[in-house]
Amino acid sequence: MAGDVLTPILLGIVEGLTEFIPVSSTGHLVLAGALLGYHEEASKTFDIVIQLGAILAVVVLYWRRFFDVLIGLTARDAGAWAFTRNIFLGFFPSMVVGAFAYSAIRVLLESPAAVAWALIVGGVAILIIERIAKHVTTASVEGMSWRTAVGIGVIQCLSMIPGVSRSGATIMGALMLGVERKTAAEFSFFVAIPTMVAASAYSLMKEGASLPPGQLGDIAIGFVVSFVVAMAVIKAFVAMVSRFGFGPFAWYRILIGGAALVWLTLR
C-alpha cells in the first residue's frame, strides 16, 4: 500500500465512521482491505494503530469531562475517583486477555469470512438484547458499581474477535447490566482510550521493526483521516442512539455481513 495515498485515506474514513458505532471498525477494515486488494502482512498493524486517530477525537470532544475528572482526583472527589476506577476496571480484562491471545487475534484478522459471520451474529444479538434489556439501574459512569464495570470489561473481551465490535460488546454488555443507553455509549468511548492505546502500543512493539518502508506514512494518513471523520460521527451517534436505540445498527450489520458472504463466495 505504501505510495498509494487513496487507500489509507479510504481506510481512514472507514475507521472514523465505524469505530464508535456497534458495527465493528476492525471488521470493516478487514473487509475493506480485501475489497481494495490490501493484503500486506503490515495491514494488520495499520488497522489497529489508525484507531488511535478516532480515539483522539474522544479526547478532544470530551476534554472538559476529562479535565474535571483530573481536577477532582487532585481534590479527592469521590465521583472523579469512581469514574477513573470504572474506566480502569472496564479496560483491565481486555488488557490481560489481549496479551495472551495476540497471536490468535492476528490469525482471525486474516479471515474476511469470519468477520462477515461475526457481523451477522452480532447484529442478531443486538436485536435480542435491545428487546430484553429494559431495567435501568445506572445513569452515569460515576454511579456505576465496580462489579458492573468489571462485568462490562469481561464482555468487551468478545470484541477481540474481528467483526464483533468493541463498542458493540461494551454497549450491549452495559445494557444487559442495567446501564442507561447514553451512559453505555459514553462509557464505551472512554474505555476505548486505554484499550486502543494499549493495543496499538503492543502491536507496534511486536511488528514495528518489520514494517515496510512507507508504512508509517500510510498509518499517519489513516490516523489523521480517522480523527477528522470520528469527530463528526461521535455526536451524531449519541443523538441517534438516544432517539432510535441500536436496532438500525443491528440491521446494518446483518445486511453488510450477508452481502460480504455473497461477495466472498462469488469472487
Secondary structure, DSSP 4 states (H G I P E B T S, - for coil): -TT-SHHHHHHHHHHHHHTTTTT-HHHHHHHHHHHTT---TTHHHHHHHTHHHHHHHHHHHTHHHHHHHHHHHHTT-HHHHHHHHHHHHHHHHHHHHHHHHHHHHHHHTT-HHHHHHHHHHHHHHHHHHHHH-----B-SSTT--HHHHHHHHHHHGGGGSTTS-HHHHHHHHHHHTTB-HHHHHHHHHHHHHHHHHHHHHHHHHHHGGGPPTTHHHHHHHHHHHHHHHHHHHHHHHHHHHHHH-SHHHHHHHHHHHHHHHHHHHH-
